[in-house]
Amino acid sequence: MKNHAKRETYTAEMIEPILARKMNFYEKYVKRALDIICASAAIVCFSPIYLGVAALVRIKLGSPVLFTQDRPGLIGKDGKETIFKMYKFRTMTDERGENGELLPDEVRLTKFGKWLRSTSLDELPEAFNILNGDSGIIGTTKKNLDFTGVSLA
């Protein structure tokens, strides 16, 4: 028996626009510098762990080692939501059924993948998102934005 998602219909409503504001000195320079310093230090300090986890993912789950997913970011100057690629270590296989569709997540998630998730080691590559300016260690960060938004960290 297949599980089917319940379908629901929602009505779109207009929401208040996010008001533009100037970023202060801390937001523009200090916070970004701290993000770069902390992310760089984490990447250097944890590089043996990165290499070890990457090797284990490659052996146990195959290639690719990294899972990427497009995630919504902050609202850009053009008023549109920005999209960035979020990086994580892969925790599931790419097993497909007879008709070529991916099997359910609970079938594709391996013991090793569950362990990676429970220890949060799958999230180590997100330091590269911080280094790129796509997310921040604390609060909001997005290159060249003058808008408020929600935290991506």
VMD Tcl script that builds the backbone (N, CA, C; Angstrom):
set m [mol new atoms 459]
animate dup $m
set s [atomselect $m all]
$s set {name element resname resid chain x y z} {
  {N N MET 1 A 0.841 -1.175 0.000}
  {CA C MET 1 A 0.000 0.000 0.000}
  {C C MET 1 A 0.890 1.243 0.000}
  {N N LYS 2 A 0.643 2.145 -0.920}
  {CA C LYS 2 A 1.429 3.372 -1.010}
  {C C LYS 2 A 0.836 4.443 -0.115}
  {N N ASN 3 A 1.730 5.223 0.484}
  {CA C ASN 3 A 1.286 6.378 1.261}
  {C C ASN 3 A 1.162 7.567 0.328}
  {N N HIS 4 A 0.031 8.196 0.320}
  {CA C HIS 4 A -0.180 9.377 -0.508}
  {C C HIS 4 A -0.354 10.593 0.386}
  {N N ALA 5 A 0.270 11.656 -0.022}
  {CA C ALA 5 A 0.151 12.898 0.744}
  {C C ALA 5 A -1.255 13.463 0.594}
  {N N LYS 6 A -1.773 13.996 1.665}
  {CA C LYS 6 A -3.081 14.618 1.639}
  {C C LYS 6 A -2.966 15.941 0.885}
  {N N ARG 7 A -3.853 16.173 -0.062}
  {CA C ARG 7 A -3.821 17.406 -0.842}
  {C C ARG 7 A -4.725 18.445 -0.207}
  {N N GLU 8 A -4.193 19.635 -0.088}
  {CA C GLU 8 A -4.966 20.738 0.455}
  {C C GLU 8 A -4.782 21.947 -0.438}
  {N N THR 9 A -5.777 22.801 -0.461}
  {CA C THR 9 A -5.709 24.023 -1.249}
  {C C THR 9 A -5.671 25.214 -0.309}
  {N N TYR 10 A -4.793 26.145 -0.610}
  {CA C TYR 10 A -4.654 27.338 0.206}
  {C C TYR 10 A -4.887 28.566 -0.660}
  {N N THR 11 A -5.381 29.594 -0.041}
  {CA C THR 11 A -5.599 30.851 -0.748}
  {C C THR 11 A -4.420 31.773 -0.460}
  {N N ALA 12 A -3.849 32.328 -1.529}
  {CA C ALA 12 A -2.721 33.253 -1.363}
  {C C ALA 12 A -3.252 34.610 -0.946}
  {N N GLU 13 A -2.590 35.201 0.022}
  {CA C GLU 13 A -2.977 36.527 0.482}
  {C C GLU 13 A -1.781 37.454 0.377}
  {N N MET 14 A -2.058 38.714 0.143}
  {CA C MET 14 A -0.990 39.705 0.081}
  {C C MET 14 A -0.418 39.910 1.484}
  {N N ILE 15 A 0.891 40.052 1.561}
  {CA C ILE 15 A 1.531 40.334 2.843}
  {C C ILE 15 A 2.251 41.674 2.746}
  {N N GLU 16 A 2.547 42.232 3.893}
  {CA C GLU 16 A 3.249 43.508 3.932}
  {C C GLU 16 A 4.658 43.333 3.378}
  {N N PRO 17 A 5.110 44.253 2.531}
  {CA C PRO 17 A 6.476 44.145 2.018}
  {C C PRO 17 A 7.502 44.388 3.124}
  {N N ILE 18 A 8.684 43.803 2.931}
  {CA C ILE 18 A 9.769 44.039 3.872}
  {C C ILE 18 A 10.340 45.413 3.572}
  {N N LEU 19 A 10.434 46.226 4.585}
  {CA C LEU 19 A 10.909 47.583 4.392}
  {C C LEU 19 A 12.427 47.621 4.262}
  {N N ALA 20 A 12.897 48.409 3.301}
  {CA C ALA 20 A 14.329 48.578 3.115}
  {C C ALA 20 A 14.896 49.378 4.281}
  {N N ARG 21 A 16.111 49.040 4.688}
  {CA C ARG 21 A 16.779 49.796 5.720}
  {C C ARG 21 A 18.272 49.687 5.477}
  {N N LYS 22 A 18.971 50.667 5.946}
  {CA C LYS 22 A 20.422 50.661 5.825}
  {C C LYS 22 A 21.007 49.733 6.883}
  {N N MET 23 A 22.007 48.975 6.476}
  {CA C MET 23 A 22.709 48.132 7.437}
  {C C MET 23 A 23.678 49.009 8.214}
  {N N ASN 24 A 23.783 48.774 9.517}
  {CA C ASN 24 A 24.715 49.557 10.312}
  {C C ASN 24 A 26.139 49.012 10.146}
  {N N PHE 25 A 27.108 49.689 10.726}
  {CA C PHE 25 A 28.519 49.331 10.595}
  {C C PHE 25 A 28.771 47.894 11.040}
  {N N TYR 26 A 28.184 47.512 12.194}
  {CA C TYR 26 A 28.371 46.154 12.710}
  {C C TYR 26 A 27.861 45.121 11.708}
  {N N GLU 27 A 26.636 45.310 11.225}
  {CA C GLU 27 A 26.049 44.345 10.287}
  {C C GLU 27 A 26.845 44.265 8.990}
  {N N LYS 28 A 27.304 45.394 8.518}
  {CA C LYS 28 A 27.957 45.452 7.216}
  {C C LYS 28 A 29.393 44.937 7.242}
  {N N TYR 29 A 30.135 45.241 8.306}
  {CA C TYR 29 A 31.562 44.919 8.316}
  {C C TYR 29 A 31.978 43.946 9.415}
  {N N VAL 30 A 31.616 44.230 10.654}
  {CA C VAL 30 A 32.090 43.426 11.782}
  {C C VAL 30 A 31.504 42.016 11.733}
  {N N LYS 31 A 30.187 41.903 11.570}
  {CA C LYS 31 A 29.545 40.588 11.560}
  {C C LYS 31 A 30.060 39.723 10.421}
  {N N ARG 32 A 30.188 40.317 9.248}
  {CA C ARG 32 A 30.687 39.553 8.097}
  {C C ARG 32 A 32.124 39.104 8.331}
  {N N ALA 33 A 32.951 39.979 8.898}
  {CA C ALA 33 A 34.337 39.611 9.198}
  {C C ALA 33 A 34.380 38.463 10.207}
  {N N LEU 34 A 33.530 38.532 11.240}
  {CA C LEU 34 A 33.467 37.450 12.226}
  {C C LEU 34 A 33.006 36.145 11.584}
  {N N ASP 35 A 32.025 36.229 10.683}
  {CA C ASP 35 A 31.560 35.034 9.969}
  {C C ASP 35 A 32.697 34.407 9.173}
  {N N ILE 36 A 33.464 35.228 8.462}
  {CA C ILE 36 A 34.573 34.720 7.642}
  {C C ILE 36 A 35.650 34.093 8.526}
  {N N ILE 37 A 36.005 34.771 9.604}
  {CA C ILE 37 A 37.044 34.258 10.502}
  {C C ILE 37 A 36.607 32.936 11.139}
  {N N CYS 38 A 35.388 32.902 11.672}
  {CA C CYS 38 A 34.889 31.691 12.347}
  {C C CYS 38 A 34.718 30.522 11.379}
  {N N ALA 39 A 34.145 30.781 10.200}
  {CA C ALA 39 A 33.944 29.709 9.218}
  {C C ALA 39 A 35.285 29.181 8.719}
  {N N SER 40 A 36.228 30.069 8.456}
  {CA C SER 40 A 37.554 29.644 7.997}
  {C C SER 40 A 38.256 28.809 9.072}
  {N N ALA 41 A 38.183 29.266 10.311}
  {CA C ALA 41 A 38.803 28.519 11.410}
  {C C ALA 41 A 38.162 27.140 11.569}
  {N N ALA 42 A 36.849 27.076 11.447}
  {CA C ALA 42 A 36.153 25.791 11.573}
  {C C ALA 42 A 36.570 24.840 10.450}
  {N N ILE 43 A 36.670 25.358 9.237}
  {CA C ILE 43 A 37.060 24.519 8.102}
  {C C ILE 43 A 38.475 23.990 8.301}
  {N N VAL 44 A 39.391 24.843 8.735}
  {CA C VAL 44 A 40.776 24.414 8.964}
  {C C VAL 44 A 40.845 23.420 10.121}
  {N N CYS 45 A 40.242 23.755 11.259}
  {CA C CYS 45 A 40.306 22.892 12.446}
  {C C CYS 45 A 39.651 21.530 12.217}
  {N N PHE 46 A 38.545 21.530 11.516}
  {CA C PHE 46 A 37.803 20.289 11.321}
  {C C PHE 46 A 38.138 19.591 10.008}
  {N N SER 47 A 39.175 20.045 9.309}
  {CA C SER 47 A 39.501 19.432 8.010}
  {C C SER 47 A 39.751 17.925 8.106}
  {N N PRO 48 A 40.393 17.409 9.178}
  {CA C PRO 48 A 40.520 15.944 9.254}
  {C C PRO 48 A 39.154 15.249 9.354}
  {N N ILE 49 A 38.237 15.875 10.079}
  {CA C ILE 49 A 36.890 15.297 10.200}
  {C C ILE 49 A 36.175 15.369 8.855}
  {N N TYR 50 A 36.307 16.504 8.144}
  {CA C TYR 50 A 35.718 16.630 6.812}
  {C C TYR 50 A 36.211 15.493 5.914}
  {N N LEU 51 A 37.527 15.282 5.909}
  {CA C LEU 51 A 38.113 14.246 5.050}
  {C C LEU 51 A 37.643 12.856 5.455}
  {N N GLY 52 A 37.608 12.593 6.762}
  {CA C GLY 52 A 37.162 11.278 7.241}
  {C C GLY 52 A 35.707 11.006 6.914}
  {N N VAL 53 A 34.839 11.980 7.179}
  {CA C VAL 53 A 33.408 11.796 6.885}
  {C C VAL 53 A 33.193 11.669 5.378}
  {N N ALA 54 A 33.893 12.484 4.604}
  {CA C ALA 54 A 33.760 12.415 3.143}
  {C C ALA 54 A 34.164 11.032 2.629}
  {N N ALA 55 A 35.259 10.483 3.161}
  {CA C ALA 55 A 35.709 9.147 2.747}
  {C C ALA 55 A 34.670 8.087 3.129}
  {N N LEU 56 A 34.124 8.184 4.342}
  {CA C LEU 56 A 33.108 7.220 4.774}
  {C C LEU 56 A 31.836 7.318 3.931}
  {N N VAL 57 A 31.411 8.532 3.623}
  {CA C VAL 57 A 30.216 8.707 2.785}
  {C C VAL 57 A 30.466 8.089 1.417}
  {N N ARG 58 A 31.645 8.323 0.861}
  {CA C ARG 58 A 31.988 7.786 -0.468}
  {C C ARG 58 A 31.976 6.261 -0.449}
  {N N ILE 59 A 32.524 5.663 0.614}
  {CA C ILE 59 A 32.587 4.202 0.726}
  {C C ILE 59 A 31.203 3.610 0.963}
  {N N LYS 60 A 30.449 4.196 1.900}
  {CA C LYS 60 A 29.176 3.606 2.307}
  {C C LYS 60 A 27.983 3.988 1.422}
  {N N LEU 61 A 28.005 5.195 0.855}
  {CA C LEU 61 A 26.848 5.661 0.085}
  {C C LEU 61 A 27.169 5.941 -1.377}
  {N N GLY 62 A 28.448 5.979 -1.719}
  {CA C GLY 62 A 28.828 6.255 -3.098}
  {C C GLY 62 A 28.943 7.745 -3.374}
  {N N SER 63 A 28.903 8.046 -4.629}
  {CA C SER 63 A 29.082 9.431 -5.075}
  {C C SER 63 A 27.732 10.007 -5.479}
  {N N PRO 64 A 27.486 11.274 -5.334}
  {CA C PRO 64 A 28.329 12.332 -4.798}
  {C C PRO 64 A 28.365 12.287 -3.280}
  {N N VAL 65 A 29.412 12.861 -2.713}
  {CA C VAL 65 A 29.587 12.881 -1.266}
  {C C VAL 65 A 28.714 13.963 -0.637}
  {N N LEU 66 A 28.570 15.080 -1.344}
  {CA C LEU 66 A 27.779 16.196 -0.822}
  {C C LEU 66 A 26.370 16.187 -1.383}
  {N N PHE 67 A 25.435 16.536 -0.541}
  {CA C PHE 67 A 24.043 16.747 -0.921}
  {C C PHE 67 A 23.858 18.251 -1.050}
  {N N THR 68 A 23.328 18.699 -2.168}
  {CA C THR 68 A 23.042 20.127 -2.322}
  {C C THR 68 A 21.551 20.307 -2.505}
  {N N GLN 69 A 21.064 21.393 -1.975}
  {CA C GLN 69 A 19.641 21.690 -2.098}
  {C C GLN 69 A 19.466 23.189 -2.232}
  {N N ASP 70 A 18.615 23.598 -3.156}
  {CA C ASP 70 A 18.306 25.016 -3.293}
  {C C ASP 70 A 17.420 25.410 -2.131}
  {N N ARG 71 A 17.816 26.459 -1.423}
  {CA C ARG 71 A 17.063 26.940 -0.273}
  {C C ARG 71 A 16.724 28.406 -0.477}
  {N N PRO 72 A 15.566 28.831 0.001}
  {CA C PRO 72 A 15.225 30.254 -0.105}
  {C C PRO 72 A 16.039 31.065 0.886}
  {N N GLY 73 A 16.479 32.223 0.422}
  {CA C GLY 73 A 17.244 33.114 1.275}
  {C C GLY 73 A 16.452 34.363 1.580}
  {N N LEU 74 A 17.146 35.444 1.704}
  {CA C LEU 74 A 16.511 36.712 2.024}
  {C C LEU 74 A 15.945 37.365 0.766}
  {N N ILE 75 A 15.198 38.428 0.955}
  {CA C ILE 75 A 14.646 39.191 -0.150}
  {C C ILE 75 A 15.742 40.115 -0.680}
  {N N GLY 76 A 15.998 40.059 -1.982}
  {CA C GLY 76 A 17.043 40.877 -2.587}
  {C C GLY 76 A 16.551 42.269 -2.926}
  {N N LYS 77 A 17.457 43.081 -3.477}
  {CA C LYS 77 A 17.120 44.463 -3.824}
  {C C LYS 77 A 16.031 44.533 -4.890}
  {N N ASP 78 A 15.917 43.482 -5.692}
  {CA C ASP 78 A 14.884 43.471 -6.728}
  {C C ASP 78 A 13.515 43.069 -6.180}
  {N N GLY 79 A 13.432 42.783 -4.880}
  {CA C GLY 79 A 12.172 42.417 -4.250}
  {C C GLY 79 A 11.856 40.940 -4.341}
  {N N LYS 80 A 12.743 40.158 -4.951}
  {CA C LYS 80 A 12.512 38.718 -5.097}
  {C C LYS 80 A 13.322 37.954 -4.056}
  {N N GLU 81 A 12.801 36.798 -3.714}
  {CA C GLU 81 A 13.490 35.933 -2.774}
  {C C GLU 81 A 14.749 35.390 -3.446}
  {N N THR 82 A 15.851 35.367 -2.731}
  {CA C THR 82 A 17.082 34.822 -3.289}
  {C C THR 82 A 17.146 33.330 -2.998}
  {N N ILE 83 A 17.798 32.603 -3.873}
  {CA C ILE 83 A 17.966 31.162 -3.711}
  {C C ILE 83 A 19.457 30.888 -3.619}
  {N N PHE 84 A 19.849 30.051 -2.658}
  {CA C PHE 84 A 21.247 29.663 -2.560}
  {C C PHE 84 A 21.339 28.154 -2.422}
  {N N LYS 85 A 22.501 27.593 -2.758}
  {CA C LYS 85 A 22.727 26.164 -2.621}
  {C C LYS 85 A 23.261 25.884 -1.227}
  {N N MET 86 A 22.558 25.013 -0.512}
  {CA C MET 86 A 22.955 24.616 0.823}
  {C C MET 86 A 23.686 23.273 0.692}
  {N N TYR 87 A 24.811 23.128 1.406}
  {CA C TYR 87 A 25.626 21.916 1.323}
  {C C TYR 87 A 25.560 21.124 2.611}
  {N N LYS 88 A 25.439 19.800 2.459}
  {CA C LYS 88 A 25.494 18.867 3.584}
  {C C LYS 88 A 26.147 17.587 3.085}
  {N N PHE 89 A 26.628 16.758 4.022}
  {CA C PHE 89 A 27.079 15.432 3.618}
  {C C PHE 89 A 25.847 14.588 3.333}
  {N N ARG 90 A 25.948 13.732 2.351}
  {CA C ARG 90 A 24.835 12.875 1.962}
  {C C ARG 90 A 24.557 11.833 3.033}
  {N N THR 91 A 23.274 11.565 3.306}
  {CA C THR 91 A 22.898 10.571 4.320}
  {C C THR 91 A 21.986 9.481 3.756}
  {N N MET 92 A 21.561 9.620 2.508}
  {CA C MET 92 A 20.643 8.643 1.918}
  {C C MET 92 A 21.191 8.105 0.601}
  {N N THR 93 A 20.720 6.941 0.231}
  {CA C THR 93 A 21.084 6.355 -1.056}
  {C C THR 93 A 20.177 6.921 -2.149}
  {N N ASP 94 A 20.486 6.600 -3.375}
  {CA C ASP 94 A 19.662 7.036 -4.507}
  {C C ASP 94 A 18.816 5.878 -5.046}
  {N N GLU 95 A 18.420 4.967 -4.175}
  {CA C GLU 95 A 17.654 3.795 -4.604}
  {C C GLU 95 A 16.325 4.200 -5.220}
  {N N ARG 96 A 16.022 3.529 -6.338}
  {CA C ARG 96 A 14.784 3.819 -7.055}
  {C C ARG 96 A 13.944 2.549 -7.189}
  {N N GLY 97 A 12.643 2.745 -7.305}
  {CA C GLY 97 A 11.721 1.637 -7.477}
  {C C GLY 97 A 11.693 1.164 -8.918}
  {N N GLU 98 A 10.791 0.248 -9.206}
  {CA C GLU 98 A 10.674 -0.333 -10.546}
  {C C GLU 98 A 10.341 0.700 -11.614}
  {N N ASN 99 A 9.565 1.731 -11.246}
  {CA C ASN 99 A 9.159 2.749 -12.213}
  {C C ASN 99 A 10.138 3.922 -12.286}
  {N N GLY 100 A 11.287 3.818 -11.598}
  {CA C GLY 100 A 12.309 4.849 -11.679}
  {C C GLY 100 A 12.187 5.972 -10.679}
  {N N GLU 101 A 11.163 5.949 -9.839}
  {CA C GLU 101 A 10.998 6.997 -8.828}
  {C C GLU 101 A 11.810 6.655 -7.585}
  {N N LEU 102 A 12.304 7.700 -6.909}
  {CA C LEU 102 A 13.050 7.480 -5.680}
  {C C LEU 102 A 12.177 6.784 -4.642}
  {N N LEU 103 A 12.774 5.848 -3.911}
  {CA C LEU 103 A 12.052 5.176 -2.838}
  {C C LEU 103 A 11.833 6.172 -1.695}
  {N N PRO 104 A 10.909 5.884 -0.774}
  {CA C PRO 104 A 10.654 6.789 0.358}
  {C C PRO 104 A 11.918 7.016 1.187}
  {N N ASP 105 A 11.987 8.179 1.834}
  {CA C ASP 105 A 13.158 8.560 2.623}
  {C C ASP 105 A 13.524 7.506 3.664}
  {N N GLU 106 A 12.541 6.944 4.354}
  {CA C GLU 106 A 12.839 5.995 5.421}
  {C C GLU 106 A 13.491 4.718 4.893}
  {N N VAL 107 A 13.286 4.406 3.602}
  {CA C VAL 107 A 13.931 3.244 2.990}
  {C C VAL 107 A 15.363 3.600 2.583}
  {N N ARG 108 A 15.563 4.799 2.092}
  {CA C ARG 108 A 16.870 5.219 1.582}
  {C C ARG 108 A 17.835 5.681 2.672}
  {N N LEU 109 A 17.328 6.043 3.853}
  {CA C LEU 109 A 18.180 6.480 4.952}
  {C C LEU 109 A 18.849 5.263 5.580}
  {N N THR 110 A 20.180 5.240 5.570}
  {CA C THR 110 A 20.927 4.090 6.079}
  {C C THR 110 A 21.262 4.286 7.555}
  {N N LYS 111 A 21.768 3.215 8.202}
  {CA C LYS 111 A 22.203 3.323 9.601}
  {C C LYS 111 A 23.300 4.378 9.720}
  {N N PHE 112 A 24.217 4.357 8.770}
  {CA C PHE 112 A 25.302 5.333 8.761}
  {C C PHE 112 A 24.736 6.745 8.609}
  {N N GLY 113 A 23.747 6.916 7.742}
  {CA C GLY 113 A 23.109 8.217 7.550}
  {C C GLY 113 A 22.413 8.694 8.809}
  {N N LYS 114 A 21.739 7.772 9.510}
  {CA C LYS 114 A 21.087 8.131 10.779}
  {C C LYS 114 A 22.118 8.587 11.796}
  {N N TRP 115 A 23.263 7.903 11.837}
  {CA C TRP 115 A 24.325 8.278 12.763}
  {C C TRP 115 A 24.882 9.656 12.414}
  {N N LEU 116 A 25.110 9.906 11.113}
  {CA C LEU 116 A 25.599 11.223 10.690}
  {C C LEU 116 A 24.640 12.318 11.136}
  {N N ARG 117 A 23.351 12.089 10.959}
  {CA C ARG 117 A 22.353 13.086 11.346}
  {C C ARG 117 A 22.306 13.268 12.859}
  {N N SER 118 A 22.353 12.165 13.600}
  {CA C SER 118 A 22.248 12.258 15.063}
  {C C SER 118 A 23.441 12.984 15.674}
  {N N THR 119 A 24.605 12.901 15.039}
  {CA C THR 119 A 25.801 13.593 15.532}
  {C C THR 119 A 25.961 14.969 14.887}
  {N N SER 120 A 25.083 15.304 13.949}
  {CA C SER 120 A 25.122 16.568 13.192}
  {C C SER 120 A 26.373 16.712 12.326}
  {N N LEU 121 A 27.093 15.633 12.098}
  {CA C LEU 121 A 28.267 15.696 11.224}
  {C C LEU 121 A 27.872 15.959 9.771}
  {N N ASP 122 A 26.644 15.620 9.420}
  {CA C ASP 122 A 26.181 15.877 8.051}
  {C C ASP 122 A 26.115 17.371 7.748}
  {N N GLU 123 A 26.091 18.203 8.787}
  {CA C GLU 123 A 25.950 19.646 8.600}
  {C C GLU 123 A 27.283 20.402 8.554}
  {N N LEU 124 A 28.396 19.715 8.703}
  {CA C LEU 124 A 29.697 20.383 8.665}
  {C C LEU 124 A 29.922 21.214 7.393}
  {N N PRO 125 A 29.538 20.749 6.206}
  {CA C PRO 125 A 29.779 21.551 5.004}
  {C C PRO 125 A 29.036 22.885 4.964}
  {N N GLU 126 A 28.110 23.111 5.873}
  {CA C GLU 126 A 27.405 24.386 5.895}
  {C C GLU 126 A 28.342 25.547 6.245}
  {N N ALA 127 A 29.537 25.231 6.763}
  {CA C ALA 127 A 30.531 26.285 7.016}
  {C C ALA 127 A 30.908 26.972 5.701}
  {N N PHE 128 A 30.837 26.238 4.594}
  {CA C PHE 128 A 31.129 26.840 3.290}
  {C C PHE 128 A 30.034 27.829 2.882}
  {N N ASN 129 A 28.786 27.572 3.292}
  {CA C ASN 129 A 27.708 28.535 3.050}
  {C C ASN 129 A 27.955 29.823 3.825}
  {N N ILE 130 A 28.492 29.688 5.027}
  {CA C ILE 130 A 28.806 30.869 5.825}
  {C C ILE 130 A 29.958 31.632 5.182}
  {N N LEU 131 A 30.972 30.900 4.735}
  {CA C LEU 131 A 32.118 31.534 4.078}
  {C C LEU 131 A 31.701 32.245 2.796}
  {N N ASN 132 A 30.759 31.668 2.056}
  {CA C ASN 132 A 30.249 32.284 0.820}
  {C C ASN 132 A 29.370 33.492 1.081}
  {N N GLY 133 A 28.897 33.657 2.319}
  {CA C GLY 133 A 28.014 34.768 2.638}
  {C C GLY 133 A 26.547 34.438 2.441}
  {N N ASP 134 A 26.241 33.161 2.184}
  {CA C ASP 134 A 24.848 32.759 1.991}
  {C C ASP 134 A 24.094 32.648 3.304}
  {N N SER 135 A 24.801 32.358 4.375}
  {CA C SER 135 A 24.189 32.293 5.695}
  {C C SER 135 A 25.202 32.820 6.696}
  {N N GLY 136 A 24.762 32.987 7.920}
  {CA C GLY 136 A 25.645 33.534 8.936}
  {C C GLY 136 A 25.689 32.645 10.152}
  {N N ILE 137 A 26.696 32.847 10.974}
  {CA C ILE 137 A 26.806 32.070 12.206}
  {C C ILE 137 A 25.670 32.444 13.145}
  {N N ILE 138 A 25.425 33.737 13.283}
  {CA C ILE 138 A 24.298 34.220 14.093}
  {C C ILE 138 A 23.591 35.297 13.290}
  {N N GLY 139 A 22.290 35.217 13.213}
  {CA C GLY 139 A 21.528 36.261 12.533}
  {C C GLY 139 A 21.578 36.142 11.029}
  {N N THR 140 A 21.282 37.231 10.362}
  {CA C THR 140 A 21.143 37.219 8.914}
  {C C THR 140 A 22.399 37.710 8.218}
  {N N THR 141 A 22.662 37.111 7.101}
  {CA C THR 141 A 23.750 37.551 6.236}
  {C C THR 141 A 23.375 37.176 4.814}
  {N N LYS 142 A 23.579 38.056 3.921}
  {CA C LYS 142 A 23.470 37.770 2.499}
  {C C LYS 142 A 24.204 38.890 1.792}
  {N N LYS 143 A 25.060 38.549 0.875}
  {CA C LYS 143 A 25.895 39.534 0.211}
  {C C LYS 143 A 25.084 40.701 -0.336}
  {N N ASN 144 A 25.529 41.910 -0.040}
  {CA C ASN 144 A 24.996 43.145 -0.618}
  {C C ASN 144 A 23.495 43.347 -0.434}
  {N N LEU 145 A 22.943 42.941 0.689}
  {CA C LEU 145 A 21.516 43.162 0.933}
  {C C LEU 145 A 21.326 44.304 1.906}
  {N N ASP 146 A 20.300 45.070 1.679}
  {CA C ASP 146 A 19.946 46.148 2.599}
  {C C ASP 146 A 18.577 45.893 3.198}
  {N N PHE 147 A 18.207 44.621 3.363}
  {CA C PHE 147 A 16.896 44.267 3.856}
  {C C PHE 147 A 17.023 43.422 5.110}
  {N N THR 148 A 16.004 43.446 5.930}
  {CA C THR 148 A 15.973 42.552 7.081}
  {C C THR 148 A 15.403 41.226 6.614}
  {N N GLY 149 A 15.566 40.199 7.425}
  {CA C GLY 149 A 15.035 38.904 7.050}
  {C C GLY 149 A 15.147 37.936 8.197}
  {N N VAL 150 A 14.998 36.671 7.901}
  {CA C VAL 150 A 15.077 35.647 8.915}
  {C C VAL 150 A 16.459 35.044 8.908}
  {N N SER 151 A 16.827 34.445 10.014}
  {CA C SER 151 A 18.145 33.862 10.137}
  {C C SER 151 A 18.265 32.636 9.250}
  {N N LEU 152 A 19.402 32.506 8.589}
  {CA C LEU 152 A 19.687 31.332 7.797}
  {C C LEU 152 A 20.614 30.387 8.532}
  {N N ALA 153 A 21.098 30.823 9.675}
  {CA C ALA 153 A 22.067 30.011 10.422}
  {C C ALA 153 A 21.360 28.952 11.224}
}
mol reanalyze $m
mol bondsrecalc $m
mol representation Tube
mol addrep $m
